[in-house]
Amino acid sequence: MSKSVARAACDLQIATWNKCYPVGTPVRFWPMALDGESKVSKTRSEATIINERSTVPVVWIEGHAGCVALSHVEPIKEVEA
């Protein structure tokens, strides 16, 4: 996949996420590997990219330092206790 096609796919994924999931959406996320332990929190930003050369969409999560790739974030209907 060319860089421009990958970037267009990234931009579409970001636009779709931001349309469907506003800031404050409850999520389950995996800060490392998807087969590791997940955490539950909520988003504290819209989805974006880290820099203009990136093709990895990310979002910032409350209580977590740094961003998390959207591939490691799953929206949930309500925060579990």
C-alpha positions as CSV (number, residue, x, y, z in Angstrom):
1,M,0.0,0.0,0.0
2,S,1.4,3.4,-1.0
3,K,2.0,6.0,1.7
4,S,-0.7,8.2,0.2
5,V,-3.3,5.4,0.2
6,A,-2.3,4.5,3.8
7,R,-2.7,8.1,4.8
8,A,-6.1,8.4,3.2
9,A,-7.2,5.2,5.0
10,C,-5.9,6.7,8.3
11,D,-7.7,10.0,7.7
12,L,-11.0,8.1,6.9
13,Q,-10.6,6.1,10.1
14,I,-10.0,9.2,12.2
15,A,-13.1,11.0,10.6
16,T,-15.3,8.0,11.2
17,W,-14.1,7.6,14.8
18,N,-14.6,11.3,15.6
19,K,-18.1,11.3,14.1
20,C,-19.2,8.2,16.0
21,Y,-17.4,8.6,19.3
22,P,-17.1,12.1,20.9
23,V,-14.6,13.0,23.6
24,G,-15.6,11.3,26.8
25,T,-16.6,8.0,25.2
26,P,-16.1,5.1,27.6
27,V,-13.6,2.7,26.1
28,R,-11.7,-0.5,26.8
29,F,-8.0,-0.2,25.7
30,W,-4.9,-2.2,25.6
31,P,-1.8,-0.1,26.2
32,M,0.5,-2.7,24.9
33,A,-0.3,-6.0,23.1
34,L,-4.0,-6.8,22.3
35,D,-3.6,-10.1,24.0
36,G,-2.5,-8.4,27.3
37,E,-4.6,-7.0,30.1
38,S,-7.1,-4.3,29.1
39,K,-8.1,-1.2,31.0
40,V,-11.4,0.8,31.1
41,S,-11.5,4.5,30.9
42,K,-12.8,7.2,28.6
43,T,-11.3,9.3,25.8
44,R,-9.9,12.7,26.5
45,S,-9.3,13.8,22.9
46,E,-10.6,13.3,19.4
47,A,-8.7,10.8,17.3
48,T,-5.8,12.2,15.4
49,I,-2.3,11.4,14.1
50,I,0.9,12.1,16.0
51,N,2.6,13.9,13.1
52,E,2.1,14.6,9.4
53,R,4.2,11.5,8.4
54,S,2.2,9.1,10.5
55,T,-0.4,6.7,9.2
56,V,-1.4,5.4,12.7
57,P,-4.6,7.0,14.1
58,V,-4.5,7.5,17.9
59,V,-6.5,8.8,20.8
60,W,-5.6,10.0,24.3
61,I,-7.3,8.2,27.2
62,E,-8.0,9.6,30.7
63,G,-5.6,8.3,33.3
64,H,-3.1,7.0,30.7
65,A,0.1,8.8,29.8
66,G,0.6,9.1,26.0
67,C,-1.7,8.1,23.3
68,V,-3.1,4.7,22.2
69,A,-3.6,3.5,18.7
70,L,-7.2,3.2,17.6
71,S,-6.5,-0.5,16.8
72,H,-6.0,-0.9,20.6
73,V,-9.2,0.9,21.6
74,E,-12.8,-0.4,21.8
75,P,-15.8,1.8,22.6
76,I,-18.0,0.4,25.3
77,K,-21.6,1.3,26.2
78,E,-20.9,2.0,29.9
79,V,-17.9,2.0,32.2
80,E,-17.6,-1.3,34.1
81,A,-17.0,-1.2,37.8
